[in-house]
Amino acid sequence: MAGKVEARKAALREKLVEAAEIRIARDGAGALRARDLAQDAGCALGAIYTAYDDLNAIIMAVNGRTFRKLGVAVRASVAEADSEPPTRRLILMSNAYLHFADANTNLWRALFDLQMQSGGAVPDWYMAALEDLFANIAQPVSELFPDKGAEDAGLMVRALFSSVHGIVLLGLERRISGVPPEQIERMIAQVLNQIGQPSEK
């Protein structure tokens, strides 16, 4: 009996995440409402809270799926680029990041807009997903800066990610950046080429 209960709970969790993913992609995480989600998943309102603690937990589960899809897109961008210089590989990955964000803007925004409860720890799997994304950047960074220790190299990875993320974020907010979409890739390349220049002369 316990096995059937757990199976039903797992099926409900999957339905809720799938329904939430559709709504977040369309309307953004801020528009997610429990009553709408229950209707989409075909369950009672109270059933949501037997499957997840709150809506934040459901958004986190959606984010986990988004992180995996983003990782696939980034890795695919350099799958056949082993012979390319490290700066070129960083540019390819950055462009893949930009295109993913542009094509999945609301889901991408939800990765970074989620409000954590005060004092609440970020789940281990969530941090692991982010670290997996950073790992793609780490290899070309180690080639560009072979003399950096592990701590400094880790900071450089995060600095590069933050730089590209900022360009993409402001680029997608066209009213703020004033950068036409077709020039965002060029802007990313300018920044990364300057970073890689000293080691690739």
MDAnalysis code that builds the backbone (N, CA, C; Angstrom):
import MDAnalysis as mda
import numpy as np

u = mda.Universe.empty(603, n_residues=201, atom_resindex=np.repeat(np.arange(201), 3), trajectory=True)
u.add_TopologyAttr("name", ["N", "CA", "C"] * 201)
u.add_TopologyAttr("resid", np.arange(1, 202))
u.add_TopologyAttr("resname", ["MET", "ALA", "GLY", "LYS", "VAL", "GLU", "ALA", "ARG", "LYS", "ALA", "ALA", "LEU", "ARG", "GLU", "LYS", "LEU", "VAL", "GLU", "ALA", "ALA", "GLU", "ILE", "ARG", "ILE", "ALA", "ARG", "ASP", "GLY", "ALA", "GLY", "ALA", "LEU", "ARG", "ALA", "ARG", "ASP", "LEU", "ALA", "GLN", "ASP", "ALA", "GLY", "CYS", "ALA", "LEU", "GLY", "ALA", "ILE", "TYR", "THR", "ALA", "TYR", "ASP", "ASP", "LEU", "ASN", "ALA", "ILE", "ILE", "MET", "ALA", "VAL", "ASN", "GLY", "ARG", "THR", "PHE", "ARG", "LYS", "LEU", "GLY", "VAL", "ALA", "VAL", "ARG", "ALA", "SER", "VAL", "ALA", "GLU", "ALA", "ASP", "SER", "GLU", "PRO", "PRO", "THR", "ARG", "ARG", "LEU", "ILE", "LEU", "MET", "SER", "ASN", "ALA", "TYR", "LEU", "HIS", "PHE", "ALA", "ASP", "ALA", "ASN", "THR", "ASN", "LEU", "TRP", "ARG", "ALA", "LEU", "PHE", "ASP", "LEU", "GLN", "MET", "GLN", "SER", "GLY", "GLY", "ALA", "VAL", "PRO", "ASP", "TRP", "TYR", "MET", "ALA", "ALA", "LEU", "GLU", "ASP", "LEU", "PHE", "ALA", "ASN", "ILE", "ALA", "GLN", "PRO", "VAL", "SER", "GLU", "LEU", "PHE", "PRO", "ASP", "LYS", "GLY", "ALA", "GLU", "ASP", "ALA", "GLY", "LEU", "MET", "VAL", "ARG", "ALA", "LEU", "PHE", "SER", "SER", "VAL", "HIS", "GLY", "ILE", "VAL", "LEU", "LEU", "GLY", "LEU", "GLU", "ARG", "ARG", "ILE", "SER", "GLY", "VAL", "PRO", "PRO", "GLU", "GLN", "ILE", "GLU", "ARG", "MET", "ILE", "ALA", "GLN", "VAL", "LEU", "ASN", "GLN", "ILE", "GLY", "GLN", "PRO", "SER", "GLU", "LYS"])
u.atoms.positions = np.array([
    [0.823, -1.211, 0.000],
    [0.000, 0.000, 0.000],
    [0.856, 1.260, 0.000],
    [1.926, 1.229, 0.860],
    [2.805, 2.395, 0.928],
    [3.442, 2.684, -0.421],
    [3.764, 1.624, -1.161],
    [4.369, 1.805, -2.474],
    [3.437, 2.505, -3.442],
    [2.137, 2.174, -3.382],
    [1.159, 2.810, -4.259],
    [0.980, 4.279, -3.910],
    [0.983, 4.567, -2.616],
    [0.852, 5.956, -2.167],
    [2.027, 6.787, -2.662],
    [3.224, 6.240, -2.532],
    [4.416, 6.952, -2.980],
    [4.412, 7.134, -4.500],
    [3.930, 6.124, -5.216],
    [3.868, 6.215, -6.677],
    [2.891, 7.308, -7.099],
    [1.734, 7.382, -6.404],
    [0.762, 8.430, -6.721],
    [1.325, 9.813, -6.411],
    [2.052, 9.891, -5.298],
    [2.662, 11.169, -4.915],
    [3.710, 11.587, -5.938],
    [4.517, 10.636, -6.384],
    [5.549, 10.937, -7.387],
    [4.909, 11.373, -8.694],
    [3.807, 10.722, -9.074],
    [3.110, 11.096, -10.311],
    [2.525, 12.500, -10.200],
    [1.984, 12.828, -9.013],
    [1.440, 14.171, -8.798],
    [2.549, 15.211, -8.852],
    [3.674, 14.893, -8.234],
    [4.805, 15.831, -8.266],
    [5.225, 16.126, -9.702],
    [5.279, 15.077, -10.520],
    [5.674, 15.248, -11.919],
    [4.658, 16.110, -12.666],
    [3.371, 15.855, -12.437],
    [2.327, 16.650, -13.091],
    [2.421, 18.117, -12.696],
    [2.656, 18.362, -11.404],
    [2.738, 19.738, -10.914],
    [3.929, 20.473, -11.524],
    [5.064, 19.789, -11.615],
    [6.255, 20.419, -12.187],
    [6.047, 20.697, -13.672],
    [5.460, 19.748, -14.382],
    [5.200, 19.951, -15.811],
    [4.237, 21.116, -16.028],
    [3.192, 21.184, -15.211],
    [2.222, 22.274, -15.323],
    [2.865, 23.611, -14.968],
    [3.690, 23.605, -13.918],
    [4.361, 24.841, -13.505],
    [5.342, 25.308, -14.563],
    [6.026, 24.372, -15.196],
    [6.987, 24.730, -16.243],
    [6.282, 25.440, -17.401],
    [5.124, 24.936, -17.790],
    [4.361, 25.551, -18.880],
    [3.924, 26.958, -18.498],
    [3.417, 27.117, -17.275],
    [2.947, 28.441, -16.838],
    [4.099, 29.431, -16.670],
    [5.220, 28.970, -16.112],
    [6.369, 29.861, -15.937],
    [6.911, 30.293, -17.295],
    [7.002, 29.357, -18.228],
    [7.496, 29.686, -19.574],
    [6.613, 30.740, -20.234],
    [5.326, 30.670, -19.978],
    [4.393, 31.590, -20.621],
    [4.255, 32.922, -19.879],
    [4.145, 32.848, -18.542],
    [3.775, 34.037, -17.759],
    [4.849, 34.517, -16.782],
    [5.862, 33.712, -16.518],
    [6.879, 34.064, -15.535],
    [6.572, 33.461, -14.178],
    [7.617, 33.262, -13.385],
    [7.454, 32.621, -12.073],
    [6.589, 33.446, -11.133],
    [6.651, 34.768, -11.251],
    [5.884, 35.634, -10.366],
    [4.389, 35.500, -10.538],
    [3.952, 34.965, -11.677],
    [2.522, 34.823, -11.945],
    [1.984, 33.455, -11.542],
    [2.846, 32.592, -11.023],
    [2.411, 31.236, -10.672],
    [1.488, 31.281, -9.452],
    [0.310, 30.668, -9.559],
    [-0.677, 30.631, -8.483],
    [-1.085, 29.184, -8.227],
    [-1.235, 28.853, -6.951],
    [-1.553, 27.480, -6.561],
    [-2.878, 27.017, -7.160],
    [-3.890, 27.884, -7.172],
    [-5.206, 27.488, -7.688],
    [-5.122, 27.137, -9.180],
    [-4.398, 27.934, -9.947],
    [-4.230, 27.652, -11.378],
    [-3.476, 26.346, -11.578],
    [-2.456, 26.146, -10.759],
    [-1.623, 24.952, -10.876],
    [-2.432, 23.697, -10.569],
    [-3.276, 23.774, -9.542],
    [-4.124, 22.630, -9.194],
    [-5.069, 22.297, -10.346],
    [-5.612, 23.321, -10.968],
    [-6.507, 23.099, -12.103],
    [-5.762, 22.458, -13.267],
    [-4.572, 22.963, -13.555],
    [-3.776, 22.422, -14.665],
    [-3.393, 20.963, -14.423],
    [-3.062, 20.646, -13.166],
    [-2.602, 19.292, -12.831],
    [-3.755, 18.342, -12.549],
    [-4.980, 18.875, -12.464],
    [-6.149, 18.037, -12.212],
    [-6.191, 17.479, -10.805],
    [-5.812, 18.314, -9.833],
    [-5.816, 17.862, -8.437],
    [-6.473, 18.920, -7.561],
    [-6.765, 18.539, -6.318],
    [-7.317, 19.489, -5.361],
    [-6.232, 20.467, -4.945],
    [-6.661, 21.665, -4.545],
    [-5.699, 22.682, -4.123],
    [-4.811, 22.179, -2.994],
    [-5.417, 21.531, -2.017],
    [-4.647, 21.041, -0.871],
    [-3.660, 19.953, -1.222],
    [-3.925, 19.241, -2.324],
    [-3.032, 18.145, -2.715],
    [-1.650, 18.658, -3.080],
    [-1.580, 19.906, -3.540],
    [-0.279, 20.488, -3.889],
    [0.668, 20.416, -2.703],
    [0.130, 20.697, -1.525],
    [0.979, 20.805, -0.341],
    [1.252, 19.465, 0.330],
    [0.682, 18.408, -0.223],
    [1.110, 17.070, 0.197],
    [2.291, 16.606, -0.646],
    [2.438, 17.256, -1.811],
    [3.533, 16.889, -2.727],
    [4.749, 17.790, -2.550],
    [4.506, 19.082, -2.289],
    [5.578, 20.062, -2.117],
    [5.244, 20.968, -0.933],
    [6.276, 21.475, -0.295],
    [6.058, 22.348, 0.861],
    [5.358, 23.645, 0.476],
    [5.750, 24.211, -0.674],
    [5.182, 25.475, -1.114],
    [5.467, 25.665, -2.605],
    [4.999, 26.777, -3.152],
    [5.216, 27.041, -4.574],
    [6.688, 27.233, -4.902],
    [7.440, 27.801, -3.947],
    [8.874, 27.965, -4.177],
    [9.547, 26.627, -4.471],
    [9.133, 25.599, -3.746],
    [9.729, 24.272, -3.954],
    [9.413, 23.755, -5.358],
    [8.232, 24.063, -5.855],
    [7.867, 23.647, -7.214],
    [8.694, 24.421, -8.241],
    [8.859, 25.722, -7.999],
    [9.679, 26.531, -8.912],
    [11.116, 26.022, -8.910],
    [11.613, 25.633, -7.738],
    [12.967, 25.074, -7.661],
    [13.079, 23.807, -8.512],
    [12.039, 22.972, -8.462],
    [12.058, 21.742, -9.262],
    [12.050, 22.068, -10.754],
    [11.276, 23.065, -11.144],
    [11.286, 23.515, -12.541],
    [12.671, 24.031, -12.905],
    [13.265, 24.788, -11.993],
    [14.610, 25.323, -12.238],
    [15.632, 24.213, -12.453],
    [15.462, 23.109, -11.728],
    [16.363, 21.982, -11.918],
    [16.304, 21.468, -13.346],
    [15.102, 21.384, -13.878],
    [14.938, 20.954, -15.274],
    [15.555, 21.971, -16.226],
    [15.354, 23.258, -15.927],
    [15.900, 24.306, -16.792],
    [17.422, 24.274, -16.789],
    [18.017, 24.091, -15.610],
    [19.474, 24.008, -15.519],
    [20.001, 22.862, -16.384],
    [19.321, 21.724, -16.342],
    [19.786, 20.582, -17.138],
    [19.714, 20.893, -18.638],
    [18.621, 21.522, -19.063],
    [18.482, 21.880, -20.481],
    [19.525, 22.915, -20.896],
    [19.778, 23.874, -20.011],
    [20.799, 24.885, -20.287],
    [22.168, 24.230, -20.407],
    [22.474, 23.307, -19.514],
    [23.753, 22.605, -19.565],
    [23.936, 21.843, -20.865],
    [22.868, 21.198, -21.321],
    [22.921, 20.465, -22.602],
    [23.233, 21.423, -23.747],
    [22.570, 22.574, -23.745],
    [22.775, 23.560, -24.817],
    [24.206, 24.095, -24.815],
    [24.724, 24.395, -23.629],
    [26.078, 24.939, -23.528],
    [27.109, 23.899, -23.958],
    [26.964, 22.660, -23.483],
    [27.916, 21.613, -23.862],
    [27.860, 21.315, -25.358],
    [26.659, 21.325, -25.919],
    [26.515, 21.044, -27.349],
    [27.226, 22.093, -28.203],
    [27.315, 23.313, -27.692],
    [27.930, 24.392, -28.477],
    [29.428, 24.182, -28.696],
    [30.055, 23.375, -27.845],
    [31.497, 23.130, -27.986],
    [31.803, 21.648, -28.181],
    [30.782, 20.875, -28.511],
    [30.963, 19.423, -28.637],
    [31.985, 19.062, -29.699],
    [32.088, 19.875, -30.744],
    [33.034, 19.582, -31.830],
    [34.050, 20.710, -31.980],
    [34.359, 21.358, -30.861],
    [35.260, 22.521, -30.913],
    [36.527, 22.314, -30.084],
    [36.915, 21.060, -29.891],
    [38.097, 20.784, -29.061],
    [39.355, 21.465, -29.592],
    [39.435, 21.619, -30.900],
    [40.645, 22.193, -31.486],
    [40.620, 23.721, -31.502],
    [39.489, 24.306, -31.117],
    [39.383, 25.769, -31.103],
    [40.139, 26.346, -29.905],
    [40.671, 27.578, -30.031],
    [41.331, 28.225, -28.891],
    [40.350, 28.403, -27.737],
    [40.847, 28.476, -26.509],
    [39.954, 28.579, -25.349],
    [39.021, 29.780, -25.396],
    [39.513, 30.923, -25.882],
    [38.638, 32.096, -25.949],
    [37.486, 31.853, -26.910],
    [37.760, 31.205, -28.024],
    [36.707, 30.900, -28.985],
    [35.670, 29.981, -28.371],
    [36.112, 28.997, -27.580],
    [35.160, 28.082, -26.938],
    [34.305, 28.822, -25.921],
    [34.898, 29.756, -25.194],
    [34.125, 30.574, -24.253],
    [33.067, 31.399, -24.987],
    [33.437, 31.921, -26.146],
    [32.484, 32.709, -26.940],
    [31.341, 31.820, -27.432],
    [31.667, 30.623, -27.903],
    [30.632, 29.697, -28.368],
    [29.659, 29.355, -27.239],
    [30.195, 29.076, -26.049],
    [29.336, 28.753, -24.906],
    [28.490, 29.951, -24.495],
    [29.086, 31.125, -24.543],
    [28.351, 32.342, -24.178],
    [27.213, 32.613, -25.143],
    [27.474, 32.392, -26.429],
    [26.414, 32.573, -27.411],
    [25.281, 31.567, -27.205],
    [25.649, 30.341, -26.840],
    [24.630, 29.329, -26.541],
    [23.808, 29.754, -25.328],
    [24.473, 30.331, -24.348],
    [23.784, 30.833, -23.153],
    [22.803, 31.941, -23.544],
    [23.265, 32.857, -24.382],
    [22.418, 33.945, -24.864],
    [21.200, 33.408, -25.610],
    [21.414, 32.477, -26.513],
    [20.310, 31.961, -27.324],
    [19.306, 31.199, -26.462],
    [19.810, 30.456, -25.467],
    [18.907, 29.749, -24.552],
    [18.068, 30.751, -23.767],
    [18.717, 31.796, -23.255],
    [18.008, 32.807, -22.473],
    [16.967, 33.524, -23.322],
    [17.309, 33.795, -24.570],
    [16.396, 34.496, -25.462],
    [15.188, 33.619, -25.818],
    [15.438, 32.331, -26.007],
    [14.365, 31.415, -26.406],
    [13.516, 30.949, -25.229],
    [14.059, 31.044, -24.016],
    [13.373, 30.548, -22.812],
    [13.442, 31.599, -21.704],
    [13.111, 32.833, -22.043],
    [13.408, 33.957, -21.153],
    [12.798, 33.802, -19.763],
    [11.528, 33.453, -19.680],
    [10.896, 33.367, -18.364],
    [11.456, 32.225, -17.521],
    [11.724, 31.086, -18.153],
    [12.327, 29.974, -17.422],
    [13.744, 30.329, -16.983],
    [14.487, 30.988, -17.850],
    [15.858, 31.401, -17.524],
    [15.856, 32.411, -16.381],
    [14.951, 33.373, -16.423],
    [14.869, 34.371, -15.352],
    [14.549, 33.719, -14.012],
    [13.721, 32.695, -14.041],
    [13.328, 32.019, -12.805],
    [14.516, 31.375, -12.095],
    [15.578, 31.043, -12.853],
    [16.776, 30.467, -12.241],
    [17.405, 31.409, -11.230],
    [17.272, 32.712, -11.480],
    [17.982, 33.697, -10.672],
    [17.059, 34.619, -9.882],
    [15.759, 34.597, -10.206],
    [14.821, 35.494, -9.540],
    [14.158, 34.878, -8.316],
    [14.334, 33.573, -8.114],
    [13.645, 32.905, -7.017],
    [14.108, 33.444, -5.679],
    [13.141, 33.835, -4.842],
    [13.452, 34.348, -3.514],
    [13.596, 33.193, -2.537],
    [14.791, 33.043, -1.975],
    [15.003, 32.018, -0.952],
    [14.422, 32.505, 0.377],
    [13.900, 31.574, 1.142],
    [13.400, 31.945, 2.457],
    [14.557, 32.429, 3.311],
    [14.274, 33.389, 4.171],
    [15.314, 33.975, 5.017],
    [16.013, 32.893, 5.822],
    [17.319, 32.815, 5.675],
    [18.100, 31.842, 6.430],
    [18.054, 30.439, 5.851],
    [17.253, 30.227, 4.821],
    [17.143, 28.891, 4.241],
    [18.341, 28.568, 3.364],
    [18.796, 27.328, 3.455],
    [19.949, 26.904, 2.666],
    [19.511, 26.588, 1.236],
    [20.374, 26.895, 0.292],
    [20.128, 26.502, -1.097],
    [20.330, 24.993, -1.184],
    [19.398, 24.261, -1.767],
    [19.538, 22.798, -1.833],
    [20.836, 22.378, -2.519],
    [21.391, 21.265, -2.068],
    [22.651, 20.772, -2.627],
    [22.543, 20.526, -4.129],
    [21.407, 19.970, -4.572],
    [21.267, 19.645, -5.993],
    [21.246, 20.912, -6.836],
    [20.734, 21.993, -6.246],
    [20.652, 23.261, -6.976],
    [22.058, 23.819, -7.180],
    [22.848, 23.772, -6.119],
    [24.232, 24.236, -6.224],
    [25.040, 23.338, -7.155],
    [24.747, 22.037, -7.127],
    [25.449, 21.108, -8.016],
    [25.142, 21.425, -9.480],
    [23.896, 21.800, -9.759],
    [23.515, 22.159, -11.137],
    [24.265, 23.409, -11.584],
    [24.404, 24.376, -10.678],
    [25.138, 25.595, -11.011],
    [26.621, 25.288, -11.206],
    [27.171, 24.440, -10.347],
    [28.576, 24.051, -10.480],
    [28.820, 23.304, -11.786],
    [27.837, 22.511, -12.207],
    [27.955, 21.800, -13.483],
    [28.055, 22.787, -14.640],
    [27.298, 23.881, -14.532],
    [27.371, 24.931, -15.546],
    [28.752, 25.593, -15.524],
    [29.251, 25.875, -14.328],
    [30.569, 26.495, -14.195],
    [31.680, 25.578, -14.712],
    [31.480, 24.264, -14.572],
    [32.521, 23.308, -15.001],
    [32.801, 23.430, -16.489],
    [31.795, 23.811, -17.272],
    [32.009, 23.996, -18.707],
    [32.987, 25.136, -18.979],
    [32.948, 26.133, -18.114],
    [33.797, 27.309, -18.282],
    [35.209, 27.042, -17.753],
    [35.310, 26.149, -16.783],
    [36.574, 25.949, -16.063],
    [37.707, 25.470, -16.962],
    [37.415, 24.591, -17.930],
    [38.493, 24.041, -18.768],
    [39.164, 25.116, -19.613],
    [38.421, 25.900, -20.403],
    [39.100, 26.954, -21.159],
    [39.769, 27.998, -20.269],
    [39.204, 28.258, -19.099],
    [39.839, 29.204, -18.176],
    [41.185, 28.663, -17.701],
    [41.245, 27.366, -17.423],
    [42.519, 26.774, -16.976],
    [43.569, 26.832, -18.081],
    [43.137, 26.786, -19.341],
    [44.072, 26.891, -20.464],
    [44.547, 28.328, -20.652],
    [43.644, 29.274, -20.426],
    [44.008, 30.687, -20.563],
    [44.907, 31.164, -19.433],
    [44.671, 30.624, -18.231],
    [45.400, 31.087, -17.035],
    [45.992, 29.887, -16.294],
    [46.968, 29.216, -16.894],
    [47.512, 27.992, -16.283],
    [48.222, 28.230, -14.951],
    [48.628, 29.467, -14.683],
    [49.364, 29.741, -13.451],
    [48.462, 30.080, -12.267],
    [47.172, 30.201, -12.503],
    [46.258, 30.535, -11.407],
    [46.013, 29.310, -10.528],
    [45.981, 29.535, -9.225],
    [45.618, 28.471, -8.299],
    [44.136, 28.169, -8.396],
    [43.718, 27.106, -7.707],
    [42.328, 26.661, -7.802],
    [41.347, 27.745, -7.358],
    [41.686, 28.456, -6.276],
    [40.768, 29.479, -5.768],
    [40.620, 30.636, -6.752],
    [41.763, 31.123, -7.268],
    [41.718, 32.238, -8.214],
    [41.056, 31.826, -9.530],
    [41.310, 30.597, -9.962],
    [40.680, 30.113, -11.192],
    [39.166, 30.024, -11.009],
    [38.744, 29.565, -9.824],
    [37.312, 29.499, -9.533],
    [36.663, 30.868, -9.548],
    [37.375, 31.850, -9.014],
    [36.854, 33.225, -9.028],
    [36.775, 33.764, -10.453],
    [37.764, 33.415, -11.268],
    [37.747, 33.859, -12.662],
    [36.562, 33.251, -13.408],
    [36.281, 31.973, -13.173],
    [35.130, 31.318, -13.794],
    [33.851, 32.069, -13.442],
    [33.699, 32.399, -12.169],
    [32.492, 33.108, -11.729],
    [32.451, 34.537, -12.265],
    [33.622, 35.159, -12.376],
    [33.678, 36.515, -12.922],
    [33.262, 36.525, -14.392],
    [33.735, 35.545, -15.151],
    [33.365, 35.468, -16.562],
    [31.874, 35.174, -16.721],
    [31.381, 34.235, -15.903],
    [29.950, 33.934, -15.957],
    [29.131, 35.177, -15.627],
    [29.530, 35.896, -14.576],
    [28.798, 37.098, -14.169],
    [28.825, 38.156, -15.270],
    [29.968, 38.286, -15.940],
    [30.084, 39.263, -17.019],
    [29.140, 38.935, -18.171],
    [29.173, 37.672, -18.602],
    [28.313, 37.259, -19.716],
    [26.843, 37.334, -19.303],
    [26.550, 36.878, -18.096],
    [25.161, 36.920, -17.606],
    [24.640, 38.356, -17.600],
    [25.463, 39.284, -17.148],
    [25.065, 40.688, -17.114],
    [24.806, 41.247, -18.499],
    [25.665, 40.899, -19.450],
    [25.478, 41.359, -20.834],
    [24.174, 40.797, -21.398],
    [23.944, 39.512, -21.144],
    [22.722, 38.873, -21.649],
    [21.487, 39.485, -20.992],
    [21.547, 39.654, -19.685],
    [20.402, 40.204, -18.953],
    [20.040, 41.599, -19.452],
    [21.034, 42.464, -19.546],
    [20.769, 43.819, -20.018],
    [20.448, 43.836, -21.506],
    [21.053, 42.909, -22.240],
    [20.768, 42.840, -23.668],
    [19.324, 42.466, -23.947],
    [18.784, 41.576, -23.121],
    [17.388, 41.186, -23.294],
    [16.437, 42.268, -22.784],
    [16.934, 43.135, -21.899],
    [16.162, 44.311, -21.475],
    [16.551, 45.464, -22.401],
    [16.084, 45.407, -23.623],
    [16.589, 46.303, -24.667],
    [16.362, 47.774, -24.339],
    [15.318, 48.056, -23.585],
    [15.056, 49.458, -23.239],
    [16.152, 50.025, -22.344],
    [16.789, 49.144, -21.546],
    [17.823, 49.603, -20.613],
    [19.182, 49.676, -21.297],
    [19.554, 48.598, -22.007],
    [20.903, 48.524, -22.572],
    [21.056, 49.340, -23.836],
    [19.998, 49.462, -24.602],
    [20.092, 50.147, -25.879],
    [20.911, 49.386, -26.901],
    [21.135, 48.082, -26.658],
    [21.940, 47.263, -27.566],
    [21.002, 46.422, -28.433],
    [21.041, 46.572, -29.746],
    [20.205, 45.736, -30.613],
    [20.549, 44.267, -30.419],
    [19.567, 43.378, -30.504],
    [19.818, 41.948, -30.266],
    [20.958, 41.381, -31.101],
    [21.062, 41.821, -32.354],
    [22.096, 41.262, -33.233],
    [23.509, 41.673, -32.828],
    [23.638, 42.630, -31.907],
    [24.964, 43.074, -31.475],
    [25.391, 42.502, -30.119],
    [24.508, 41.744, -29.482],
    [24.858, 41.192, -28.166],
    [25.999, 40.194, -28.297],
    [25.962, 39.349, -29.322],
    [27.057, 38.396, -29.537],
    [28.374, 39.145, -29.745],
    [28.315, 40.222, -30.495],
    [29.526, 41.015, -30.751],
    [30.075, 41.601, -29.448],
    [29.180, 42.062, -28.588],
    [29.603, 42.622, -27.309],
    [30.279, 41.556, -26.444],
    [29.678, 40.371, -26.400],
    [30.267, 39.265, -25.633],
    [31.662, 38.936, -26.169],
    [31.787, 38.859, -27.490],
    [33.082, 38.529, -28.099],
    [34.126, 39.586, -27.772],
    [33.734, 40.858, -27.772],
    [34.685, 41.925, -27.448],
    [35.238, 41.759, -26.044],
    [34.376, 41.468, -25.096],
    [34.809, 41.309, -23.702],
    [35.710, 40.090, -23.560],
    [35.277, 38.950, -24.088],
    [36.045, 37.722, -23.915],
    [37.361, 37.749, -24.678],
    [37.374, 38.373, -25.833],
    [38.635, 38.490, -26.577],
    [39.652, 39.327, -25.819],
    [39.196, 40.369, -25.151],
    [40.104, 41.194, -24.353],
    [40.659, 40.412, -23.173],
    [39.835, 39.581, -22.566],
    [40.299, 38.776, -21.434],
    [41.318, 37.749, -21.890],
    [41.061, 37.131, -23.048],
    [41.945, 36.070, -23.524],
    [43.180, 36.549, -24.237],
    [43.204, 37.818, -24.617],
    [44.304, 38.346, -25.439],
    [45.707, 38.169, -24.850],
    [45.934, 38.475, -23.562],
    [47.304, 38.378, -23.050],
    [47.906, 36.991, -23.168],
    [47.079, 35.942, -23.043],
    [47.602, 34.587, -23.065],
    [47.653, 33.985, -24.450],
    [47.054, 34.669, -25.441],
    [46.974, 34.054, -26.753],
    [47.730, 34.845, -27.821],
    [48.552, 35.766, -27.403],
    [49.357, 36.537, -28.367],
    [50.383, 35.627, -29.000],
])
